[in-house]
């Protein structure tokens, strides 16, 4: 049974990049099975000290907080259903680290799996871009986006962005980059172009941020990054001159995310404007007030979600309304700002946590963001190597940092699929950090 558990777990991890493409069900099932085998092996080998980690304790405190808060929400079943099972993602991260440490060849096999998935997506996406249909005959529902093998879920950009840091770290770990600079540059070039073609502006902004951080902190690949980045956008600009579809995509992707509203030529572009009703402590839109030079973040719809989420936060500053309650309460006149208020989530991790778990829930993720920011700042000004990170763990840490970047639209923080992609890099970071402390070249 011990060997079966270990081998099955390794197979599950190797197939994770493929599982994430198939959708939430298979990937979530993979997490559950991996956790079961992980706990079994910990018990069998008496290695529960593996979970004696400050990060594990910190995340479990967050788990207990959201679980207890969910029991006092307006819809206990809906809220607690996600909150009470959230611990599986925390365990998942440590399971990844555990099996990577236990099976040295696992990282190479995972790297090969990433390569295969990226290659298939690259070929499939370019076929879809050129012919309008991918290899399976699926068409894109939006002219400015490619969904490739993700079907109706236009999440290819997010998928690439979440796996890219792991891919790059494993590339350095599994291959000698000095002997394979061309392969590295070409891989990065194709992946950058894939995120652009995906049509996801949020993923593109975060990719650019990630590339900039890589350029600043990872000296050994700085030249490759610069070459790939310049070639990618030069190629896109050249092709855009001869392709109207790509030209439209280019304009849409680089549209200013903070939109100012003006009255131009007697025509009001935006009628609704935000104002604060101090008697109700609620931000709302006044339909009768014409707006001039008002700032809208990302879009009117996003802005409405944000204001609605903040209204929920103001109503219960400490504890919020409960996990996954935004979708229920956004219809309530106490929080609703206009017809765009409602959605399954407010499209920003930080505002979602403020709305659903108050300042306490918000601080759990914000303190992690601040700690990484402080670490990166210290890393930038110091010249000595620390005992925690090497280039591989630092690349993954930068990926985690970009994952929780606050100034960008996001998905649902408690969505099962997104939770897997958030905690997967954490598992690889823990592994690389552990190997670095042991003095091993992971």
PEPE-V593123 format. One record per pair of residues at least 24 apart in sequence whose ideal C-beta (glycine too) atoms are under 6 Angstrom apart, sorted by the first residue. I is the first residue (numbers start at 1). J is the second residue. Records with the same first field share a line. If there is no record, write none. Layout:
BEGIN
I: J  J
END
This chain:
BEGIN
2: 44
5: 37  40  41
9: 34  37  99
10: 103  106
13: 99
14: 109  110  113
17: 113  114  117
21: 149
24: 416  417
27: 420
28: 416
31: 88  92
34: 95
35: 88  91  92  95
38: 95  98
50: 98
59: 90
62: 364
63: 87
66: 323  357
69: 319  322  357
70: 322  323
73: 322  325
75: 328
78: 324
79: 322  323  324  325
82: 323  324  414
83: 323
89: 419  423
92: 423
93: 423  426  427
96: 427
97: 427  430  431
100: 431
107: 170
108: 174
111: 170  174
114: 163  167
121: 148
122: 190  194
124: 148  149
125: 194  197
129: 197
144: 199  249  252
145: 199
146: 197  198
156: 198
157: 195  198  200  203
158: 203
160: 194  195
161: 203  206  207
162: 421
165: 395  396  399  425
166: 425  428
168: 395
169: 392  395  396
172: 392
173: 392  442
181: 224
184: 224
185: 224  227  228
188: 228
189: 228  231  232
192: 232
193: 232
201: 253
202: 408  409
204: 253
205: 408
206: 402
209: 402
210: 402
213: 398
217: 394
218: 391
257: 298
258: 295  297
259: 296
261: 291  294
263: 292
281: 314
282: 311
283: 307  310
284: 337
285: 337  338
298: 409
301: 340
302: 347  409
304: 337  338  340  341
305: 343  346  347
306: 351
307: 337
308: 335  337  341
309: 346  351  355
311: 335
312: 355
313: 354  355
316: 358
317: 358  359
318: 358  359
319: 358
320: 355  356  357  358
321: 356
323: 356  414
324: 414
325: 356
326: 355  356
345: 412
347: 409
348: 410
349: 410  413
350: 406
352: 413
365: 404
369: 404
372: 401
388: 433
390: 436
392: 432
393: 429  432  433
396: 425  428  429
397: 429
399: 425
400: 425
END
